[in-house]
Amino acid sequence: MVSAVIKNWDKKNWLSSRNYIHKFNNFLLKAKKLNSSSKILDIGCGRGKILGHLSSKLRLKNKPIGIDLVSHKDRDKRINFKKIDALSFFSTNKEKFDLILVKQTIHLMKFNKIKSLLVKMNENLKPNGEIFILTLDPHKNEIPNFSLMKIELLKSLKRDLKILKFISKLYPKRIIKNFSYKVEITKKKYIDMVSERFISTLLGFNNKQIVTGIKQIDLKYKKKLRFNDKLVCIIIKNI
């Protein structure tokens, strides 16, 4: 599922900042009623910071479960982490969840796996449980880029749009919401993120292409970057 080479998407940037996590969890709690007895699963949890903060905020009686193919040394201790792919997890899982979160992970899957995963997630929901699937907004993306990155990003966003339509066709009663976060980051820090290939679009680039891209970013942008990180959220309810 989540490629093991994506290790830096939530490493010391706005995605792991307290402010981002606070605002994202507020978004979740406005869209889904949860309490201390809620059971939560995060597929592709990364370092688990979002889930860990949510656990403390709700004072969860049961540790939320986070699964990922990468086991980070600095992962959040407030979650029950499992190094496993989602379909393998569901093959042995006996719990039912109030919320299953899939944040910026679905685009890495093939369509047949997406369909299989949706079926398994639904089977593992409690009555009135919900699935939240979040991906980059394919229409209003503002991520700073260089020329080659822009080409590949547009290809990726077109696929994201196909995935959104695919899920919507399978679940016509789905609800769509939007999440946006105002990012302020230094150009130097953003360049460091690009060099670490923080986004899947950059994974296929060789070192020469990354160096060329960094030079373009350095010329194109001011010392401080300001943009909106926009996500689309599809909510599927188990009624």
Secondary structure, 3 states (H helix, E strand, C coil): CCCCCCCCCCCCCHHHCHHHHHHHHHHHHHHCCCCCCCCEEEECCCCCHHHHHHHHHHCCCCCCEEEECCCCCCCCCCCEEEECCHHHHHHHCCCCEEEEEEECCHHHCCHHHHHHHHHHHHHCEEEEEEEEEEEECCCCCCCCCCHHHHHHHHHHHHHHHHHHHHHHHHCCCCEEEEEEEEEEEEHHHHHHHHHCCCCHHHCCCCHHHHHHHHHHHHHHCCCEEEEEEEEEEEEEECC
